[in-house]
Amino acid sequence: MKTISLAKVRDQIKDLVQEANFVLQDDVLAVVKEMEKKEESPAGKEVFCQILQNAEIAKGEKLGLCQDTGLAVYFVEIGEDVKLKKDGGLKSLREAITEGTRLGYGEGYLRKSVVEDPVRRKNTGDNTPAYIHWELVPGDTFKLTFVAKGGGAENMSAIRMFAPAAGLEGIEDFVVETADKGGSNPCPPIIVGVGVGGNFEYAALLAKKALLRKPLGSHNPDPFYSDVEKRLLERINKLGIGPQGMGGRITALAVHVESFPCHIASMPAAVNIQCHSHRVMSFEM
């Protein structure tokens, strides 16, 4: 049985949230550079140039890639054979994740973007609570994935409960419509996560999980959904929104689609938008 130290989890998260916010990962940089070559608009090319310069400065100066350093969202895979060591004054894995988030956002001078009540709007002051999605898996796996979700992109996300008769055409039109309505708000070029199936809440979770796929731009192993991804990316990039909404060929860097079984009477679909500062990092213990 593997034993995981809660103190080590806390410390790794403290470092992880900072690095994710400071360093644009290699797979994202590769896609940005590839798409920059395809962009024909002078204004769009200039935006790509600024994105790359911004990434270089952020990494060198340890500054946030974006002033919106996002909600701290975690996906945790924990094995049934994992034992948690309660050390460092920590009593639970949730507490370790929360404390790592608080320390990392504080030490890194990352913006605190969480309000404790959605109506009364008082800031919690430390970017907690964290948003944690748990998955219990066989064996002694422990994997934690962090994604920073900024408000501009998250606000442009959507879910729709389709009847099965809407078919694939209805889903694809909905995804393109969502990207089109977003316009410049999510800071394009965007990454589009799509969840198809499950139920009301699981479709949205699938869409967010789709954003985690590495490397960026890799395709669903099912050829059917791989073709859907390619078709959606082409359609979104024909919208003409372009980098930062200034017009051009490249509105999206990638589209990732995930699916799950659903009820015979429904066909949920969700779209979760991510900005070009695609801050996703993982660690395993």
Steps between C-alpha positions, in 0.01 A plus 500: 500500500637841399508773765458860387614784725242777523779749572674402175173536307457849647856601412479368143174684443655822635769477232271361230248785499781751464680322218173444312422872520855610409598251227307431180554128450697362205201334331305827508797699371541254213137545390519880538808509275336268248185711484698824480638376167146440372367842602487739205355810664771756591314587822462130579869435440586786733280348772678167464833682528382667820377167642846350447675806645265495798580133563874573493468791744268310735740206520810715546352741754271249679190700420152379418439424134174686551380736772203263548677211671174314519305267720716213626338187356638153578437152364623239746541131415560304818549124518303275731830374641636843590545591865519865602756606759359781715806716557594867494197582710269386218203275570361430153590501131252781440675707766840430337372615160337808648810596696728444200274726295499772766878491539573485128274786403633709788869428447469553123310829536226349284168680488235381745187446296256319731205664676348315796142565394382539139264787583669690783841480325746520791842369389635204698846658475699184423342349183338221696294291514651280233268321256576130528375210288574156648538168320562178692700254287644151552855452631736751659481785247514856622476765228397862543431734207461874546331736256463875552165615363467871434163673513497633146524154344285323760219754451479411130442131571158338452293183533199384303268205553427366152242246395673210320333611176733804491777261401864582445409798284317662791795449734755638252286804424468565876878487550565741214218728616650510851843595365341764276299655785815515711669725246797678655386446862698179570822649357539294183669301364306263725501133589157339480410209728185311402313244709235284334278266699470418868235717663457871579795535739722229352499650150646821646763303691591310182545829315740625767688169508538522123716809550751294700598277209872497425659597275279787396342427163529122527189319384243273659606136438155426354526589127135617505568769764842577356324599176253710701791686666663576166175616346413724797845660503469580130151646544596713802805633319278607211301732730751779443517606866876456500761555772362726775194559282694714254412290198695224333518131421578365848226524762575165668821309565331164559170321557489199734185285518419239767190280513317284755191274500168676558125444540304378197282813512774761520822619338674760719782709357723753676772737385773622735716777356861561598713800407839482328671518842424131535624426851484124559756302699510164679710306744500139619620353825 
